[in-house]
Amino acid sequence: MRAEILAVGTELLLGQIVNTNAQYLSRGLAELGIDVYYQTVVGDNKERLIQAIDIARGRADLLVFTGGLGPTLDDLTRDALAEYLGRGIELHEPTMAKIVNMFAGRGGAFVESNRRQALLVEGAAPLRNDTGLAVGNALAVDGTCYLLLPGPPREMKPMFDNDGSTWLKDQLGPAKTLHSAMLKFAGIGESGLEDLLIDLIREQQDPTIAPYAKEGEVAIRVSTKASDAEEAARKLEGTLTAIRGRTLAHLYAEEDVPIEATIVRTLTEQQRTLTLAESCTGGLVSELVTTIPGSAVVFLGGVVTYSNKMKMSQLGVPVELLEGPGAPGAISAETAAAMAEGMRAVADSDFAVSITGNAGPAAAEDKPVGLVYVGLAERGRETRVEKLQLSGDREGIRLRAAKRALYLLWLSLTGRG
């Protein structure tokens, strides 16, 4: 079944509210095995809404509406669909009684316009509204299904999840649903990952491969439609095996978790500890790690040594590295190594990661914005330092540096680098 989502409301077109309903519905429909090919936003105008219905009717088997079921004259979705289908309007007595009782319970006078929230397109099945007043509508006419849901997310979500989904399943009959596997990658950008998998992506049919990029990490969702989890696993395995074989140095999880969660879990399994020494990231890596439940078992702590004085007093970085003629300076591989080694020695941790660099907006020590050094000191191994030249604004550089530092730690923890 092909679906189109029609979000109704002039406030959406004006940018006064964000259309979060479309995202929620797209996910929910996909889980039912329904493909969403189009999303349309229409203002509160009956003629334009009827035009949108006619266009959608020509390219989708299911039209899902959000908004336009309220009590005011600009709530036109129900009226527009009834007119398009050549059908009348009916009163849903249970919803009407609910509205009347609500006003009576509040001690207020019934407002006649609220009657509109109890109306159905002729022949439509009612969808109960557990968190509001407007009744939803569901009907199938000449091979096309129509689902009318309220606009407020707190009303739309439970209506779709309950009566709406049940009605759709009845229309679908025995159907295959969408099953997906999520793979998470670090230390590589979206374009680099695509290059590794380009033939799989170009030749994809079933399963499908969809990449998603976020700052500092990339995800791939591999999806197929199947009758059950066992069938889905069989269909997905070949593609997943091919991806794993090409991305060993970057694939850190087969679930939707950030790399810091994988690191905390791996440190816990290995019974090893971590400390951090940060300069330009200002404690961002520590923040990422400590958001993960259970991090207290493996994360001993960290310091933010922004000034040279703090680098010397807290981490024992030699003054000759930081100041004086010929000194490498705070933004250098030598200082990154000394910071990591000093942090590990102070805390007696198994790992210590350091970050020092220039996040901008201006050059520092005559060194360009985006120049960052990451140090990794590990018990029993020689200290390693990686030089980065990052782009973007200050916050982007800080986040990418933090994620890169975590990636280097993950490589060491897993023996992949």
Protein Blocks (a to p, Z undefined) as FASTA:
>chain_A
ZZddddedfklmnopaccfklmmmmmmmmmnopacfbdcdddddfklmmmmmmmmmmmpc
bdcdeehiafbfklmklmmmmmmnopacdddfklmmmmmmmmmmnopacdfklmmmmccc
ehiacdddfkbmbdcddddeehiacddddfblklmmmmmmmmmmmmmmmmnopadddddd
ddddehiafklmmmmmmmmmmmpcbdcddddddehiacdddddddfblklmmmmmmmmmm
mmmmmmmmmmmbfcdcdfklmmmmmmmmnopadddddfklnommmmmmmmpghklmmmnb
dcddfbfklmmmmnopafklmgcehiabjbdfklmmmmmmmmmmmnopabdcdddddebj
bdeehiaehiacdddddehiacdddddddeddfklmmmmmmmmmmmmmmmmmnopZZ
